Amino acid sequence: MMQDEFLSENFGRRLHELRSARKMTLSSLAKSCDCSVALLSKIEKGKARPSLNTLHRIATALDTNIGNLLPTERAQPAIIVRNGDRPILSDGLLRGRDGVQLEALSVLAPGSSFQVNIHHVAVGGRSDGCITHPGEEFVYVLSGEIDLILGDETTRMSAGDAAFFASEIPHGYANPGTVPAAVLWLNSPPTF
């Protein structure tokens, strides 16, 4: 399992590598992703952690997905991803996403057509607002319950419930229950 320390130490370096490879200045990236140059500079230096929405905007501006922004020690994608050997993003890295951890079940490789995570959502935990992007999503509640927010509608989902929706619909979630929730989340194409 990747720890937040590894991610926070190396995330900025990975962001800098991708930005430089695309010959983008901090200023041009900041303009493209609607962030300040100061914030991007702090993120690259490991002195600030982006919210999930900011991370998504940065990935979009770099014409990639969030998974490709994350540093990895793997030389090649795994075919079998064992329990305990999966990257976990927690609210320590994803500022503004209180009580949420994302467990990567699929290890992204260039050209992947989908991505699968388990969203572990603590009681009262919630996503960082609603996001939109191209693609489709499939959600399956493994345990607990969540309020799935799709546009102006909120639907309570319990263990065993599933949803499928276009990613262009503003979407987010919250755990209104009394126990932690685990949600299997599939995106196509990959966005994290």
C-alpha positions in Angstrom: 0.0 0.0 0.0 1.3 3.5 -0.9 1.4 5.8 2.1 0.5 9.5 2.1 4.1 10.3 2.9 5.3 8.7 -0.4 2.5 10.4 -2.3 3.0 13.9 -0.8 6.8 13.7 -1.3 6.7 12.6 -4.9 3.4 14.0 -6.3 4.9 17.4 -6.9 7.9 16.0 -8.7 5.6 13.9 -10.9 3.4 17.0 -11.7 6.5 19.0 -12.6 7.7 16.1 -14.9 4.4 16.0 -16.8 4.1 19.8 -17.0 7.7 20.1 -18.3 7.2 17.2 -20.8 4.3 19.2 -22.3 6.4 22.3 -22.3 4.0 24.2 -20.2 5.0 27.0 -17.8 3.4 27.3 -14.4 1.5 30.3 -15.7 0.1 28.5 -18.7 -1.0 25.5 -16.6 -2.5 27.8 -14.0 -4.5 29.5 -16.6 -5.6 26.2 -18.2 -6.8 24.7 -14.9 -8.1 27.8 -13.2 -5.6 27.8 -10.4 -3.1 30.3 -9.1 0.5 30.1 -10.1 1.4 30.2 -6.4 -0.8 27.2 -5.6 0.7 25.2 -8.4 4.2 26.1 -7.3 3.4 25.0 -3.8 2.0 21.7 -5.0 5.1 21.0 -7.1 7.3 21.8 -4.1 5.2 19.4 -1.9 4.1 22.3 0.3 0.4 22.2 -0.6 -2.1 19.4 -1.4 -4.7 19.9 -4.1 -8.4 19.1 -3.6 -9.9 16.4 -5.8 -11.5 19.1 -8.0 -8.2 20.9 -8.4 -6.4 17.6 -9.1 -9.1 16.8 -11.8 -8.7 20.2 -13.4 -4.9 19.8 -13.5 -5.1 16.4 -15.0 -7.5 17.7 -17.7 -5.3 20.6 -18.5 -2.4 18.2 -18.9 -4.5 16.0 -21.1 -4.2 13.0 -18.7 -6.0 11.5 -15.8 -5.4 11.7 -12.1 -3.9 8.1 -12.0 -1.1 9.3 -14.3 -0.3 12.2 -12.0 0.4 9.8 -9.1 3.9 8.6 -8.6 4.4 4.9 -8.8 7.1 2.5 -8.0 5.9 -0.1 -10.5 7.8 -0.5 -13.7 4.8 -1.9 -15.4 1.1 -2.2 -14.7 0.0 -5.1 -12.6 -2.4 -7.7 -13.8 -3.2 -9.0 -10.4 -3.5 -6.3 -7.7 -3.4 -7.9 -4.3 -5.1 -6.7 -1.2 -2.6 -4.6 0.7 -0.7 -3.8 -2.4 -3.0 -1.1 -3.8 -2.4 2.6 -3.8 -4.7 4.5 -1.4 -5.4 8.2 -1.6 -6.7 9.6 1.6 -8.0 13.0 2.7 -4.4 13.7 3.7 -3.5 14.0 0.0 -7.0 15.0 -1.3 -7.6 18.2 0.7 -11.2 19.0 1.0 -12.3 15.4 0.8 -12.9 14.8 4.5 -13.3 11.2 5.5 -12.7 9.6 2.1 -10.1 7.2 0.9 -9.8 6.0 -2.7 -8.4 2.5 -3.0 -7.2 1.8 -6.6 -8.3 -1.6 -7.7 -7.1 -1.1 -11.3 -3.6 0.0 -12.0 -3.7 2.4 -14.9 -1.7 1.9 -18.1 -1.6 4.1 -21.1 -4.7 3.3 -23.2 -6.8 1.9 -20.4 -10.5 2.3 -21.2 -11.7 2.2 -17.6 -10.6 2.6 -14.0 -11.9 1.0 -10.8 -11.6 2.3 -7.2 -13.2 1.5 -3.9 -14.3 4.8 -2.2 -14.1 4.2 1.6 -16.4 6.9 3.1 -16.3 7.6 6.9 -19.5 8.5 8.7 -20.2 12.1 7.6 -17.5 11.9 4.9 -18.2 13.4 1.5 -16.7 14.1 -1.9 -15.2 17.5 -2.7 -18.3 19.0 -4.3 -19.7 17.8 -7.6 -17.6 17.2 -10.6 -18.3 16.7 -14.3 -16.2 15.1 -17.1 -16.7 13.1 -20.3 -17.5 9.4 -19.9 -19.7 7.0 -18.0 -19.7 5.8 -14.4 -20.9 2.7 -12.5 -21.4 2.7 -8.8 -22.1 -0.3 -6.5 -22.5 0.1 -2.7 -20.5 -2.7 -1.1 -21.4 -1.7 2.5 -23.1 1.1 4.5 -25.0 3.8 2.6 -24.4 6.9 0.7 -26.3 9.8 -0.7 -25.5 9.9 -4.4 -25.8 13.4 -5.8 -26.6 13.6 -9.5 -27.3 17.2 -10.6 -30.1 18.6 -8.4 -31.2 15.1 -7.2 -30.0 13.2 -4.2 -30.7 9.4 -3.9 -30.0 7.3 -0.8 -28.2 4.1 -1.8 -27.6 1.1 0.5 -25.4 -2.0 0.3 -26.3 -3.9 -2.9 -27.7 -0.8 -4.7 -26.1 0.2 -8.0 -26.2 3.2 -10.3 -25.0 3.9 -13.9 -24.9 7.5 -15.2 -23.2 9.8 -17.7 -20.2 11.6 -16.2 -21.3 14.9 -17.7 -24.0 15.0 -15.0 -22.5 16.9 -11.9 -22.0 14.2 -9.4 -20.8 13.7 -5.8 -21.7 11.8 -2.7 -21.9 11.8 1.1 -22.2 9.2 3.9 -25.3 10.1 6.0 -25.3 6.8 7.8 -24.0 5.6 11.1 -21.4 3.3 9.8 -18.5 3.7 7.2 -19.5 3.0 3.6 -17.5 1.3 0.9 -18.5 2.0 -2.7 -17.1 0.3 -5.9 -16.7 3.0 -8.5 -15.9 2.4 -12.1 -15.1 5.3 -14.6 -14.8 5.0 -18.3 -12.6 6.6 -19.5 -10.2 6.8 -16.5 -10.4 10.1 -14.7 -8.4 9.4 -11.5 
